[in-house]
Amino acid sequence: MEENVSRPSGLKPPATKLPTSITFSSSYRNQGLHEITDSQNNARSQYTTAGSAGGVKRNAPAPGGNILKSSKTTAAHSRVKAAVPDAKRKPSTTGIEYQGKPSGTLIAGAKTVKGTSLKDLNRPPSVNAGSFRQLSNSSFTSNSSYASSLGPNARPPSRSHTRARSATTKLARPATSIGTREDGQGSNGKEPHQPASSAFTAQRGKQSTRKSGKTLRRPKSALGLLSSKSSCPPMETEREASLINSFNHMSLNTEGGHEQGGQASSKLNENFESFNMPPPPMTPRKGGNKSSYAPKHINEEPQNSQVAPETPSGRQLLQNLGDSINALTPIVQRLSLNTLEEEKMELQSDRALLKDQLLDAERQARRLQYDLEEQQSQYERRYKILDEDHKRELELRAEEFRRETDKNEKLQQEFESRCGAEAEARLESLSQDNKELRSTLERQKRDYDHEVRQLHEVVQRRDADVRRIEDELRKANNERFDLHAQIRGNNETIERLRKRAEDAEERLSKDKGHLGGQISLLSSTIDLKSERIQTLEEHAKKLQTDCALEISSIKLAAEEKIANETAFLRERLIKEEERRHKLFEQVQELKGNIRVMCRIKPPSDPEKDALIPFKPQWNEIDDDKIDGLTIPTFREDPTNPGKMVPSKPRDFNFERVFDEKCNNGDVFDEISQLVQSVMDGKKVCIFCYGQTGSGKTFTMSKRQGDGDDGVIPRTQGMIFSEMERLKTLGWEYTVEGSYLEVYQDKLYDLLASRHSKPEPLTVDPIGDELKIKGHDFTLLHDARDLDDMIKVADNNRHVAATVKNDRSSRSHSILVLKVSGVKKDENGEIIRTRKGTLNLIDLAGSEKPDKNGPDQVYKEGVQINSSLSYLRTVLSSLGQGKTEGVDFRSYTLTQLLRPSLGKGCRTLMFVMVSPLKENENETIRSLEFARDAQKVKMGGNGAAKSQK
Ligand SMILES: Nc1ncnc2c1ncn2[C@@H]1O[C@H](COP(=O)(O)OP(=O)(O)OP(=O)(O)O)[C@@H](O)[C@H]1O
C-alpha cells in the first residue's frame, strides 16, 4: 500500500537524483543477473527494512525494475516486472524520493563499480563478519516475518517500541551495530535483533531525507573510491546503503555464527528460489554453532568446487557476493560516525517529538474511545428507559382502552335494555321534527328566495326607474338648455321687437294726426251700415220664425205618415211571420214526424282504404242534393258455387244524404229550420245514430274554431241571435238548459260536480214534457252561458278508447234546451207565449263488443248495444203503426226519447255510416234502421203512428 501518511517529522524525500555514476564492468555483464538480482534483493531489503521501520509495507521502487531491465535477464526481468508498478508509486515516507530515470545510469554505474573498485575496497575490521551477518539477516527479514526470521526463541520488540515504530513510521531503527542507541533503548539490548546495517541504511536514508531539498550527503571516501576512475557522482543513495546492508546481513548470518543464521540462510534460500534459482548449498560454518550456515563456497575448500558445475551460477553469485562484501565493507567503515551521531541525535529528537505526538494522539484516541463508550452506554441507558416508558405507556393505554371498551359495552347493553323502544320513538319523533324542521326551513328558504327574487326584481325595476328618471332628467336638462337658448333668442327677439315697436310708435305718433281725419269719416260710414244691419236682422228673424212653423208642420205630417206605414208594415210582417210559421208547420207536417238524413263519413285515406261503392241518387228537384244511396250487392251464383254474381242492389232513400264532401255547415243549413221551429214553440229532437266512429260526435258537437262547428255550437249561436231578432217583434225569450247522460242505462247530470260520485236521476214518465225528478234546468242568459255549460258537460262525459275510435262516447248524451217566449201588448199584457224544446242527442255508437278489450269497455259496449237495440225495437213498433203497448220504460234511453216521439214533436234522425268496405254490414244495418225510423209517424196523445 502506498503510504500517504503525513510526515510528522516534516521530513521530505530527497530531491536529488539517484547516483548515476556507479557502473559495473563488462565482466559482470554475464553475471549481471546475479549481481543485479542481489542488488535488487538488497534494494528490496533496504526498502523493506525502511518500510518496516516506518511500519508501512513497501514494495521495491523503480530502480530495481530499471536495473532488471538493463540486465536483460529474463528471470530477473519477470521477477522485477512485478515490482515495476510499484516503482511508479510515491516513494516511501522514509524520505527517499526517486526522480527522473536513474536506473539506466545506475546500471552503468554498477558496471563501473564492478570493474574497478570493488576488489580494492578494504574491509573495515569493525564491520566485517558481524556487519555482514546482520546485513544478511536484515536483508532477508521483514517486519512481517519477524518471528520467522529471528527464530522461535526470538523475543518480539517491546510494545512501547513497536508503538513508537508504528507512530514514527519513517524513523529508522537505530544501528546498534555501530554502537549507537535508539532513544536510549536500542543499546540496552531490548532490541537485540535489530539489524544494525538495516538501521544504518534506514538512518542513512533518513538522513538523506532530512536533508530534503539538498544533495544527499554520502560517505565521500567510499564514493571517492568508487568514482575515482569513472568520475561518477558519489554514491549516496539508499541503494548504496542497501547494498551494503544486504551484504552485511549476509555476512553476519554466514560468518558471525549468529543464532538466527540458519533462519537467515533459509530465508536466503527462499530468495534464491523466488528467483527460480537453486540456492547455494549451505554448510555449517567451521567453528561456528550448528545453526550458523554459510554458502558452501565460503566455508568449503576448493575441493568442494566439484559441486560447482551443478550450480555454477549460485556459486558465482556467492563468490560475487563475497567480493561485494569485501568491497563494501570499507565503504561502511568510512562512513562518518560523527555525522551519523548527529543525524542520530536529530532523529532521536524527532522520534521523541513524534513519540510525544503519538502519545498525545493515543491519549486523544483513548479519550475519544472513552467518550464514545460513555455516550453509547448513556444512549443504551436512555434507550432502555425510553423503551420501558414506552412499554409502560402502551400497557396503560391498552388497559385504558380495555376499560373504555368494557364501559362502552356496558353502556350499550344498558342503553339497549332500557331505552331501546323509547329511543326509537324519540328518534322517530326527532326525525319527524327534523323533517318538519327541514321542510319549514326549505319553505322559509323558498319564501326567502322568492322574497329575494322579488326584491331583486324591485331593485331591477328601481334601477330601471332610476335609469329612466336619469334619462328624463338628462332630457329635461337638454330641454332646459334649449329653453334657455330659446329664451335668450326670444329676449333678443323681444328686444328687437321692442325697438321696432318704439320705432313704429314713433312713426305712429307721426301718422296719428293724419289718420284722425280718416277715422271720423269712417265712423260716420259705420253708423250708416249699422242701421242697415239692424233692419236686415229684424227681417231675418221674421223669416226664421215662419220657417220653423212650416218645418214643424211638415215634420208632424211626415211622422204621422211614417208611423202609419210602420204599423202597416209591422202588421204585415207579423202576418207574414204567421204565414211562414203556418207554412213551415205545414212543410214539417208534410215532411213527417221523424225525418231521416244520412251522412257518410269521409275515408281517412281515400287512396288506400277499400270503400263501399255507394251510388248516390240525386234529388230530382234540387240536383245539387243527394237524397238516396244505392249499394250494389253480390250473391253466390247457384249454378256456379263460389262465384259471386251481382244481385239486386239495395236502395236507401232519405230526406237528404250528405256525402263525404259535405261539411258541418251544409248539415246545419239543412236543419236550421228545425231550430227555428223551436223558437216557434215546437218540440224538436235531433239525434245521431250510427256505428261507433262513424262521426256522430263530429257532427253534433265538433267545436274546433276552424269554421266547421257541429250542430250544437251552431244551434247555440242561432237561438240567441233569433232571440234578438224576435225581440224586435215584441217577443221576449228565455232559455234554460240541461245536459244529461245515459251511462249504463242510468241518467246522470253532466253538469253536476264530479268531485263526488254523481247520483243517477229518474225520468218522470208522465206527460209529454221531458221531466226529470229533482233536476233543475239552468237559466242561460246568453250564448256564453250555454257555451260554458257545453264545455263542462263535454269534460264530464264518459269516453274511452275503442278499436274503432280513440275517443269513443260510452254514453248517450242529451242536451236539452227549453226556449220560452212571451209577447206583450202596449200595456205590457202578455198576449202570446211560445214554449219550444230542443233535444240534441248524441247516441253512443253501435258496436260489436270486443271481448279481448278491457272489461269496462266490453260491459259498456254490451249496455250500449242493448239500449240501441231496444230503441230499434221501439221505433220498429212505431213504424209498424203500433200506437198502444209500446213500452218506452224498459230503457232509460227510450224513456228520454218518448216525448220527442210524441205528437207535435219534430224529430230528425241522422244516420252516420262508414264508407269502409270492412264496415259494410254495419253500415247496411244502420241504413236499414234509419229506413225503419223514417216510417214512424207520430200520432196524438204521445203515441206514435206508423207512416205507410
Ligand atoms: N265528416 C267527418 N269529416 C272528418 N272527420 C270525421 C268526420 N266524421 C267523423 N270524423 C272523425 O272520425 C273520428 C270518429 O268520429 P266521432 O267521434 O264523431 O265518431 P262517433 O260516431 O261519435 O263515435 P262513438 O260512437 O264511438 O262516439 C273522429 O276522429 C272524427 O274527427
The ligand as a Tripos MOL2 file, in Angstrom:
@<TRIPOS>MOLECULE
LIG
   31    33     1     0     0
SMALL
NO_CHARGES

@<TRIPOS>ATOM
      1 N1       -117.3520   14.1420  -41.5590 N.pl3     1 LIG1
      2 C1       -116.1430   13.9250  -40.9950 C.ar      1 LIG1
      3 N2       -115.0810   14.5400  -41.5100 N.ar      1 LIG1
      4 C2       -113.8820   14.3400  -40.9720 C.ar      1 LIG1
      5 N3       -113.6060   13.5400  -39.8870 N.ar      1 LIG1
      6 C3       -114.6430   12.9280  -39.3320 C.ar      1 LIG1
      7 C4       -115.9390   13.0740  -39.8350 C.ar      1 LIG1
      8 N4       -116.7500   12.3350  -39.0810 N.ar      1 LIG1
      9 C5       -116.0090   11.7600  -38.1310 C.ar      1 LIG1
     10 N5       -114.7200   12.1140  -38.2600 N.ar      1 LIG1
     11 C6       -113.6100   11.7040  -37.4180 C.3       1 LIG1
     12 O1       -113.7930   10.3390  -37.1200 O.3       1 LIG1
     13 C7       -113.4570   10.0720  -35.7600 C.3       1 LIG1
     14 C8       -114.6640    9.4740  -35.0770 C.3       1 LIG1
     15 O2       -115.6910   10.3960  -35.1080 O.3       1 LIG1
     16 P1       -116.7030   10.5260  -33.9020 P.3       1 LIG1
     17 O3       -116.1040   10.5210  -32.5780 O.co2     1 LIG1
     18 O4       -117.5850   11.7030  -34.1850 O.co2     1 LIG1
     19 O5       -117.4940    9.1720  -34.0480 O.3       1 LIG1
     20 P2       -118.7100    8.6960  -33.1370 P.3       1 LIG1
     21 O6       -119.7180    8.1900  -34.0850 O.co2     1 LIG1
     22 O7       -119.1570    9.7820  -32.2480 O.co2     1 LIG1
     23 O8       -118.0570    7.5270  -32.3490 O.3       1 LIG1
     24 P3       -118.6200    6.8970  -30.9690 P.3       1 LIG1
     25 O9       -119.9310    6.3960  -31.1950 O.co2     1 LIG1
     26 O10      -117.6370    5.8510  -30.7180 O.co2     1 LIG1
     27 O11      -118.5940    8.0210  -30.0340 O.co2     1 LIG1
     28 C9       -113.1070   11.3920  -35.1550 C.3       1 LIG1
     29 O12      -111.7100   11.4930  -35.1550 O.3       1 LIG1
     30 C10      -113.6580   12.4120  -36.0920 C.3       1 LIG1
     31 O13      -112.9130   13.5990  -36.1350 O.3       1 LIG1
@<TRIPOS>BOND
     1     1     2 1
     2     2     3 ar
     3     2     7 ar
     4     3     4 ar
     5     4     5 ar
     6     5     6 ar
     7     6     7 ar
     8     6    10 ar
     9     7     8 ar
    10     8     9 ar
    11     9    10 ar
    12    10    11 1
    13    11    12 1
    14    11    30 1
    15    12    13 1
    16    13    14 1
    17    13    28 1
    18    14    15 1
    19    15    16 1
    20    16    17 2
    21    16    18 1
    22    16    19 1
    23    19    20 1
    24    20    21 2
    25    20    22 1
    26    20    23 1
    27    23    24 1
    28    24    25 2
    29    24    26 1
    30    24    27 1
    31    28    29 1
    32    28    30 1
    33    30    31 1
@<TRIPOS>SUBSTRUCTURE
     1 LIG1         1 GROUP 0 **** ****
